[in-house]
């Protein structure tokens, strides 16, 4: 299944994408797509729905994050050896973990708004992993059974805040609008091997990132198992798994960073596409 939400902020409606790629409204069956619906039981109920009588939404307008109630937005850094190299950092011996606050979450095509004074905001196409059942000290062999599905994430990052302002990475990762998710959540049964997905990102129509989850240092099963040793994972928690090379910070000889008016287009194979426009600081674009 491809699970999604659409509509203005605060008025989102639940939907599924049918086999013909049409948006089918689920409002008569459920009020929203919540984390609780991503459990095996919840997904089974959705899978049993006959979409035929449900309304087709020809023009859904704004596409929202695919589910609501994300408890944790967890991130893995430097998970591609060539990205670690372009960052000037060693390949990690264990997964590098950090978090993004859920206040950064926006829809896949919502504006990316640069924070005040930002000079080094950057892009990162990533595979998102959505938890579907409680995971605590799970084995690597059992880890994927705890995954509800997958989605596209743009881990937008302000590099000055992240690297030059002291402390951990989090302050450069959590700015408002720095967490576009979607356009939909693709359930795990439609992604037989999460380590075989191509991914790409364009800035202003020019390809900057080309990669594949095949080259991850730590695969999805390892990451879910590893993270579950440090914290309990619950349905709706999101893990974003690192980015391949081609970020602005790594551009040679001079880094390239986002500026107002830039367009970002990105995709992970089979999981849909995001399209964002970059804006200067404007709280109306965040709150509206």
Helices and strands as residue ranges (DSSP letters): E 2-6, E 13-17, E 23-25, G 35-38, H 40-47, E 56-57, E 63-64, E 73-77, H 81-86, E 96-99, G 102-104, E 105-107, E 112-113, E 121-122, E 125-131, H 140-143, G 144-146, E 147-155, E 157-158, H 159-159, I 160-164, G 169-172, E 179-181, E 185-187, G 188-190, E 198-203, E 206-212, G 213-215, H 220-227, E 238-240, G 248-250, E 263-268, E 273-279, H 283-287
